[in-house]
Amino acid sequence: MIKIAIVGCTGKLGSAIMTNALKSTDVEVCYAVARKGNPFVGRSVSELIGGKSELLIIDDIELANNCDIYIDCTNAETFMNSSYSKYEKMQKPLIIATTAFSVEDIEKINLLATNIPVFMSGNFSVALHDFIETVKFYARKISLDTDIQIVEYHHNQKKDAPSGTALMIKEALLDANNTIDREKITICSIRGGNIFGEHEVIFANCKDEVVTFKHQVSSREPFADGAIEVSKWIINQTNGLYNMDDFCNV
């Protein structure tokens, strides 16, 4: 049984992962970690997500020393300023389920991955990975006069725009076809209500043709389930930085 510590457990994704992991027979949530000062610290997980779990929410990663793996669902600033050095010290496999890192941050994460297995993705949906593979296939065949628009929709509390997933799609398209001008790929970010996540990729050429691909989720279940499946996989990997390509293409 894999023992998981969920860091950022009171957030939208963290609580969804915790809810699904508590139902799993393959993993065990042994620690739920929130930031210092969070009103749920010292209270049971059941008060946050319902159910019968009496696991208490703590506020220090280093107190979760008996876990097998960390899943971090905080944010880039908290991760780099408060958590990075602790993960470096704890030497446990790590899943990074947050986005908006700078180039310098990524360099430091790459350095961290020389000492532990690190899995980082802007989206843990396997179907989203397959969606990206599909648009990459199409992007290899487009004409030079084709403009590409990525439209992404998320809830109104999402802080980063464009989303990590939208940026991931853009980089995948550029990698798939090196004749695409980076400036021809634009991203439109829409924030509203409780939208869980929707991504459209629109290809429009100058021959009166438009082709659109779309991926949409109606809950956080795919992200939560994906992160749990990844945790079962990354635990057996050697040191290094991994992503959904590594997980889905084995």
C-alpha positions in Angstrom: 0.0 0.0 0.0 1.5 3.3 -1.1 1.4 6.0 1.6 0.5 9.4 0.2 1.0 12.9 1.7 -1.2 15.5 0.0 0.2 19.0 0.4 -2.3 21.7 -0.3 -5.1 19.4 0.8 -7.7 22.1 1.3 -7.5 23.4 -2.3 -9.9 22.4 -5.1 -7.5 19.8 -6.6 -6.0 18.7 -3.3 -9.3 17.9 -1.8 -10.5 16.1 -4.9 -7.4 13.9 -4.9 -7.8 13.3 -1.2 -11.5 12.3 -1.7 -10.7 9.8 -4.4 -7.6 8.5 -2.7 -9.5 7.7 0.5 -11.8 5.4 -1.6 -8.8 3.7 -3.2 -7.6 0.2 -2.2 -4.2 0.8 -3.8 -3.1 3.9 -1.9 -3.5 5.3 1.6 -3.7 9.0 2.5 -1.5 9.0 5.6 -0.9 12.8 5.7 -3.0 15.8 4.8 -0.9 19.0 4.8 -2.1 22.6 4.6 -0.3 26.0 4.9 0.4 27.4 8.3 -2.6 29.5 9.5 -5.1 27.6 7.4 -8.3 27.3 9.5 -8.5 23.5 8.9 -5.2 22.8 10.5 -5.8 20.5 13.5 -9.2 19.5 12.3 -10.1 16.1 10.7 -10.2 15.5 7.0 -13.9 14.6 7.3 -14.7 18.2 8.3 -13.2 19.3 5.0 -14.5 16.7 2.5 -17.1 14.7 4.5 -16.9 11.0 5.1 -15.5 9.3 8.2 -11.8 9.9 8.1 -10.4 11.0 11.4 -7.0 11.9 9.9 -5.9 15.3 11.2 -4.7 18.1 8.9 -1.2 19.2 9.7 0.8 22.3 8.6 4.4 21.0 8.1 5.7 18.8 5.3 8.5 17.5 7.4 6.0 16.0 9.9 4.8 13.8 7.0 8.0 11.8 7.3 6.5 8.4 7.1 4.9 8.8 3.6 6.1 7.1 0.5 5.3 10.0 -1.8 4.2 13.7 -1.8 1.6 15.2 -4.0 1.9 18.9 -4.0 -1.2 20.9 -5.1 -0.2 24.3 -3.7 1.0 27.1 -6.0 4.3 28.0 -7.6 5.2 30.7 -5.0 4.5 28.5 -2.0 6.3 25.5 -3.6 9.5 27.4 -4.4 9.6 29.7 -1.3 8.4 27.3 1.4 8.3 23.7 0.2 11.2 23.2 -2.2 13.9 23.0 0.4 11.8 20.6 2.5 11.3 18.2 -0.4 15.0 18.4 -1.0 15.6 17.4 2.6 13.0 14.6 2.8 14.2 12.8 -0.3 10.8 11.3 -1.2 9.3 10.9 -4.7 7.3 14.0 -5.6 4.3 14.8 -7.8 4.0 18.5 -8.6 0.4 19.3 -9.5 0.7 23.0 -9.8 1.7 25.4 -12.6 2.9 29.0 -13.3 6.6 28.3 -12.6 9.2 30.6 -14.1 12.2 29.5 -16.2 14.4 29.8 -13.1 11.9 27.7 -11.1 12.0 24.9 -13.7 15.8 24.9 -13.6 15.7 24.4 -9.8 13.1 21.6 -10.2 15.3 19.9 -12.8 18.1 20.1 -10.2 15.8 18.6 -7.5 15.0 15.7 -10.0 18.6 14.6 -10.0 18.2 13.4 -6.4 14.6 12.1 -6.4 11.9 11.1 -8.9 9.8 14.2 -9.7 6.6 14.1 -11.8 5.3 17.5 -13.0 2.3 18.1 -15.2 -0.2 20.9 -15.8 -2.9 18.3 -16.2 -3.3 14.7 -15.1 -6.1 13.7 -17.4 -5.1 10.8 -19.7 -7.8 11.8 -22.2 -6.2 15.3 -22.3 -2.9 13.7 -23.1 -4.5 11.8 -26.0 -6.2 15.1 -27.1 -2.8 16.8 -27.2 -1.4 13.8 -29.2 -4.3 14.3 -31.7 -3.7 18.0 -32.2 0.1 17.4 -32.6 -0.7 14.9 -35.4 -2.9 17.5 -37.1 -0.4 20.3 -36.6 2.3 18.3 -38.6 0.0 18.6 -41.7 -1.1 22.2 -41.6 -0.1 24.8 -44.3 2.2 27.7 -43.5 -0.7 30.2 -43.7 -2.6 28.5 -40.8 -3.2 30.5 -37.7 -3.7 28.6 -34.4 -5.8 29.8 -31.5 -5.9 28.1 -28.1 -9.0 29.0 -26.1 -9.1 27.9 -22.4 -11.9 28.3 -19.9 -11.5 27.9 -16.1 -13.3 28.9 -12.9 -13.1 32.5 -11.7 -10.7 31.7 -8.9 -7.9 30.3 -11.1 -4.9 32.6 -10.6 -2.7 31.9 -13.6 -3.7 32.9 -17.1 -2.9 31.3 -19.5 -3.3 28.0 -17.8 -0.5 25.5 -17.5 -2.5 23.2 -19.8 -2.8 25.8 -22.5 0.9 26.5 -22.4 1.5 22.8 -22.5 -0.6 22.5 -25.6 1.3 25.4 -27.2 4.7 23.9 -26.6 3.5 20.5 -27.9 2.3 22.1 -31.2 5.6 23.9 -31.6 7.5 20.6 -30.9 5.3 18.7 -33.4 6.0 21.1 -36.3 9.1 23.3 -36.3 7.8 25.3 -39.3 5.1 26.9 -37.1 5.8 30.5 -36.1 5.4 30.9 -32.3 3.6 34.2 -33.0 0.9 32.4 -35.0 -0.2 30.5 -31.8 -2.3 32.8 -29.6 -4.0 31.9 -26.3 -7.3 33.3 -25.1 -8.0 32.8 -21.4 -11.6 33.0 -20.1 -12.4 32.9 -16.4 -15.9 32.4 -15.1 -18.1 30.7 -12.6 -17.2 27.1 -11.7 -15.9 26.0 -15.0 -13.7 23.0 -14.3 -11.6 23.1 -17.5 -12.1 23.4 -21.2 -9.5 23.7 -24.0 -10.1 24.3 -27.7 -7.5 24.4 -30.4 -8.6 26.2 -33.6 -6.7 25.9 -36.9 -7.8 28.5 -39.4 -6.1 28.8 -42.8 -6.5 31.2 -45.7 -8.4 28.8 -47.8 -11.7 29.3 -46.0 -11.2 26.3 -43.7 -11.4 26.1 -39.9 -10.7 22.9 -37.9 -11.5 22.8 -34.2 -10.5 20.3 -31.5 -11.9 20.4 -28.0 -11.4 18.8 -24.6 -13.8 19.4 -21.8 -14.2 18.1 -18.3 -17.3 18.4 -16.0 -15.6 17.6 -12.7 -12.1 17.3 -11.2 -12.4 13.5 -11.2 -10.1 12.9 -14.2 -7.4 15.1 -12.6 -7.7 13.4 -9.2 -7.8 9.9 -10.6 -4.9 10.7 -12.9 -2.7 11.9 -10.1 -3.4 8.8 -8.0 -2.5 6.5 -10.9 0.7 8.6 -11.5 1.6 8.2 -7.8 1.5 4.4 -8.2 3.8 4.6 -11.3 6.3 7.2 -10.2 7.1 5.4 -6.9 8.9 2.7 -9.0 10.9 5.1 -11.2 14.5 6.2 -10.8 15.6 9.8 -10.2 14.6 12.2 -12.9 11.9 14.6 -14.1 8.8 12.9 -15.7 5.6 14.1 -17.3 2.4 12.6 -18.8 4.3 11.6 -22.0 6.4 9.3 -19.9 3.4 7.9 -18.0 1.1 7.4 -21.0 3.6 6.1 -23.4 5.0 3.2 -21.4 
